[in-house]
């Protein structure tokens, strides 16, 4: 099968990365204290596990760009929930995303090659994968915590291009993307309505 996706420019990828991290970060900031154990649509992971895993992935970006190899044990250890996620999760996310963004924006950073658990790949392609993951997981987080589930159309279009799928001529591109990723936008079991931030 031929991959006919157009290559991404470093400037485009960095701009969309900023948009994707900001979108996910707004949902992280909106998680209430009693929502961290709520299940998400992603394999039933809890909100705390999802946020912690994505935070750990952003935290790995500077090391990968500096030439480090994948540290699977470190990545896997990040999936356990902290004892009190509300105490640090939002701040941890902000720090990790800012550090990743600084590393990605360094001169020629996206022209490098990184070594991931899936093998070597151009840094610009790795960043594109991060954007796609963040976009879909933003919906997971929003859906699990009763926040706005609407994704930025530009990010949806980018994620569809990355998947190699063409959206239908009619219909909702976001619903198409979610379906491709195995998501079904049916309501989850209701959460405690007295959520507090």
N, C-alpha and C positions, 0 to 999 in steps of 0.2 A: 504494500500500500504506500502510495507516495504522499509525503508530507508537503502540502502546498501552502502551508502557513507562511505569511510574509515575515521576514525577520523584524524584530522590534528595535527601535532606536533606544540608546541608553537613556536619553532625555525622557522619552515617552514612558519607559518602564519605571524610572525613578519617580516621575510625576504620579503615575497610577499607584505605585507602592505607597506614596504619601497619602493618597486618597483612601486606599484600602486599610492602612493602619489607623487612620483617623476614624474611619467608619467603625472598625472593630473596637477601637478605644472608646468611642462614645457609648457603645453597648456595655463594655466592661464597667465604665463609670456609672452606668444605670442599674447594675446588679444590686438588688437589695440584700440586706444581711441574712434574710432567711431563704434566699434563693440559691445559695452556693451548692447545695446538695440536690437541687432539682435536676431531673434527667434532661438531656438534650436529644435531638433527633440523630446525633452521630453515635451509633452503636450503643445508645443508652448511657453514654458518658455523662457524668455530672457536670454542671456548670463549672465547678472548681477545677475539675480535671481538664476540661477543654481549655479554659483560660490559662491554666498552668502549663499545659503542653505547648500552646502557641507562644506563650511568653518565653519558654525555654528555647523554642526554635529561633525566635528573634535574637535571643541572647547569644546563640551560636554563630550568627552571621559574621561578626567581626573576626572571629577565629578562623572561620572557613575562608574568608577573603584573604587572611594573612597566611594561608597555606596549610592550616591544620587539617587533619583528616577527620572523618566522622567518628564521634565518640558515642557509640550506641548505648553504652551503659549509662552515660550521663543523660542522654535523651530519654531513655526509658524510665530513669528515676524521677523525671519531671512529671510523670503522669499521676503520681499519688497526690492526693489533696493535702495542702498545708493544714495544720491543726485549726487555725483560725484564718481562713482565706480573706476575710474582710479587712484584716489588719494591714495586709501588705499587697494584696493581689493587684489592685488598680495602680498603685505606685510602682510595683515591679513591672507591670506591663509598660508603663510610660518610659521607665528607664531602659528596658530592653529594646523597645521600638526606637527610641532616640539614638541609642548606641548603634543599632543596625542601620538606621538611616544615615548617620554620620559616616559609617564605614562604606556604605554603598555609594555615597556621594563623593568619596575621595577620588582624586584624579585617576582615571583609567581603571577604577575598581571593577566596573562592569565589563571590562575587556579581559579580565582574568579568567582562569579556570578554577573551579572549586571541586573538592572531593567530597561527595556525599555518600550516604549509605547505598545509593543506587548507582554509584560510579562517578566518573568525572563528567562535568558538564560546564558549558560557558556560564560565567556568573550572571550574565543577562538572562539566560534561560532559567537559572535557579531563582532569580528574583521574580521572573514571570510566574514561576510555580508558586512562590510565596503569595503573590497577588491573588492567584486563583484560589488557593486554600483559604486565605483570609476572607475573600468574598463569600464563599460558601459557608464558612464557619461563622461569619457575621450573621447570616440568616439563622444558623443553628442557635446561636446565643440569643438573638432577639426573640426567636420563637419560644425558647425555653424560659425566658424571663418576662414575657408579655410586653416586649418593647416593639418599636416600629420595625417590621420585617422587610420593608421595601429597600432594595439594594440600588445603588447608583447605576443607572442604565449603562454608563460607560464601563463600569467594572463588569457588569453582566456580559456586555458585548466582548470585552477582552477575554473573560473566562471561557466564553463559548468558542472564540477563536483558538484559544489554547487547547481546548478539548478536541479541536478538529471537527466539531459539529457545526452544521449550518442550521440556524433557527428557521422555523417554518415561516412562510410568507405572511401568514396571519397567526395571531395568538400572542401570548405573553412570553417574551424572551426569558424573563426570570423564572417562570414556571417551567419552561423548557430546560433551562440550566439545572434547576433543582431536580427535575425528573431524571436527567442524565446522571446526576450524582446520587440517585437513590433516595431523594427526599420527597416526602408527600406532605404538602402544606395543610394537612388536616389538624384541627386543634388538639393540643396535648391535654392531658388531664389537668384540671384547673389547679392553680396554686393557691396557697393561703392568700386571700384577697387583701389582708392587712399587711402588705409588704412595706417595709421601711428601709430607707437608704442608709 
